Each structure stands twice: as C-alpha cells, then as structure tokens.
Amino acid sequence: MRRPSGRLAVKLHQRVCVLMTDKAVTAEEVLARPKLAAEIVGRLSETVLLIRPGRWEAVVAELRKLGHAPRIVQPPASPKRSARE
C-alpha cells in the first residue's frame, strides 16, 4: 500500500461563478440540457457546477425559461480596466 506524500495540489480561482442546487438530481437535469451543459465547465460536487466565465447571465436566462427561479447570491463584479485601455 502506498503511503500518501502529504502534498495536495490546490489551485485557487477568483471571480468564478457556480450553480448550486439543492439536490444532485437537479444538477443532473441541468447537465442533461444541451444548452445549459455547454455553459458548464466542471462539476465541483454532486450539487455544485462551475459556469463558463462570463456566461452566468445566459445560464440564469435559460433556467428561467425552464421554469426555475434561480437566486443570485452575488453577481460578479465587472472586470476593472487598466489605465492603458
């Protein structure tokens, strides 16, 4: 049996959007919809999906079309422009 090295690779992401569902089955339903699945880049847990950068509004709009009432906890801040732009 191999002994764990004690190291764990961690990657910190800032300004990400996630879709959190109450049940795993709801996340599965989202992933089963081609329009929504195209906007998901990863699954962080059974109930948490990672949304493509800049696409949270499209996900919210599509969820509303399907009859869901998503609650937006904190909309992402718009990116700051540098003085050179």
C-alpha positions in Angstrom: 0.0 0.0 0.0 1.4 3.4 -1.0 1.7 6.0 1.7 0.3 9.5 0.9 3.0 12.0 0.3 1.2 14.7 2.4 1.0 17.1 -0.5 -2.2 18.2 -2.1 -2.3 20.2 -5.2 -4.6 23.2 -4.8 -5.5 25.7 -7.5 -7.1 29.0 -6.3 -9.6 30.6 -8.7 -11.0 34.0 -8.2 -14.2 35.5 -9.7 -15.8 32.2 -10.6 -19.5 31.6 -11.0 -21.1 28.5 -9.6 -24.5 27.0 -9.8 -25.5 25.4 -6.5 -28.5 23.1 -6.5 -30.4 21.6 -3.5 -30.3 18.1 -4.9 -27.9 16.2 -7.1 -30.7 15.2 -9.4 -31.3 18.9 -10.3 -27.6 19.2 -11.3 -28.0 16.1 -13.4 -31.0 17.7 -15.1 -29.0 20.8 -15.9 -26.2 18.7 -17.4 -28.8 16.8 -19.5 -29.9 20.0 -21.2 -27.5 20.7 -24.1 -27.9 24.5 -23.9 -27.0 24.5 -20.3 -24.4 21.8 -20.4 -22.5 23.9 -22.9 -22.1 26.6 -20.3 -20.8 24.2 -17.6 -17.0 23.7 -17.4 -16.9 21.4 -14.4 -18.6 19.8 -11.5 -17.2 20.6 -8.1 -19.5 18.3 -6.2 -22.8 16.5 -6.7 -24.7 19.8 -6.3 -22.2 22.4 -7.5 -21.4 23.2 -11.1 -18.8 25.6 -12.4 -20.1 28.0 -15.1 -18.0 29.2 -18.0 -16.5 32.7 -17.4 -18.9 35.4 -18.5 -21.8 33.1 -19.1 -23.7 33.3 -15.8 -26.4 35.5 -17.3 -27.1 33.1 -20.1 -27.4 30.2 -17.6 -29.8 32.3 -15.4 -31.9 33.2 -18.5 -32.1 29.5 -19.6 -33.0 28.3 -16.1 -35.9 30.9 -16.0 -37.1 29.7 -19.4 -37.3 26.2 -18.0 -39.4 27.4 -15.0 -36.7 27.6 -12.4 -36.3 30.6 -10.1 -32.6 31.0 -9.6 -31.5 33.1 -6.7 -28.4 35.2 -7.5 -26.3 35.5 -4.3 -23.7 37.9 -5.5 -23.5 39.0 -9.2 -19.9 39.0 -10.4 -18.2 42.4 -10.5 -17.4 43.7 -13.9 -13.7 43.4 -14.7 -11.6 46.5 -13.9 -10.0 48.2 -16.9 -6.4 49.2 -16.7 -5.3 52.8 -17.4 -3.8 51.7 -20.7 -7.1 50.5 -22.2 
